[in-house]
Amino acid sequence: MASRRQIASMKQSLFDQGYLDEQFIQLEELQDDANPNFVEEIVTLYYRDSSRLISSMDQALERHPLEFNRLDTIMHQFKGSSSSIGAKKVKAECTLFREYCRAGNAEGCKRSFQQLKREYATLRKKLEAYFQLARQAGPHETACRPK
Amino acid sequence: MTTAGDVFRLNLPQVLEESPSGSPELHVLAVDDSHVDRKVIERLLKISSCKVTVVDSGTRALQYLGLDGEKNSIGFDSVKVNLIMTDYSMPGMTGYELLKKIKQESSIFREIPVVIMSSENILTRIDRCLEEGAEEFLLKPVKLSDVKRVTDFIMKGERKEREKKSHKRRRSDDYSSSPIASPLLKSHPCDSSSPSALSLKKSKL
């Protein structure tokens, strides 16, 4: 049975390690008794959108030559939704990718995207673990602000 | 106008609806191509006690308002929208283009305040939107405090509208002073006043 302290500690480390930023807290504050799983719902939507965007990007990166405008458009969307859920590291990778894109640096884009996918996978794993733990304890646990 | 309004049963888009509890609430039309952002803005607006309609494109927004050219732009049965909040970067029609289309419309729709949301803090973009008549430019991710501030401001404006017995000063420019006293002619928005004659709201909140 997950304790309140375990959940708070897990959440705190997500912030300390830079996976999440203030926006995640903003979303948690929108939860209430009538909408206790709002953040998880949003994050689930994020996974769905992200899968689609990652797939589009993988395909776009296969083309010769690369269409940098298109890559930038895809990444703009990915950055936007990552920002909306407070995915700090993923967002930073998106920014880096866009810089390579604007510089027309194909190798940079490809490398950066591989890193982005790794960051995304890590975040997803951590969030899934976090929500699973939070669900065990009950709806009120996730609404606490980390110290 | 009030007498002509009774004759025509014009549904002004800005008239406040009443929530089930009886308190007046703003009806906000939110436009964003991102599913995540649509869900978030919807929640922010509901917490701010607004009725919310969310669409995923500028085209759908115009359709919802009845401005897509399919119907008469006077829109006798048009929905009542008190505020439009739109993302800037959208495929197809951008938020800026949507803003322009609304501000180019007949006076009824031109009056609907439009707020632009964008993840990019580009001064020229902000200026362009404000000059085109946007009420406010919000940086994404949008916070609850931003939404509350904007909706409070609009709500105050709506209350003042209802309390006033006469036209708003800038609306008196809309209707050409016709020598014929018929209410029919007075209310027809085939005015010749150019948009620049109306005061474009440049003030940031």
Interface residues (C-beta under 8 A of the other chain):
Chain A: Q23 Q26 L27 E29 L30 N35 F38 E41 I42 L45 Y46 R48 D49 T73 H76 Q77 K79 G80 S81 S83 S84 I85 G86
Chain B: D33 S34 H35 V36 D37 K39 V40 R43 L44 I47 S89 P91 S119 K140 P141 K143 L144
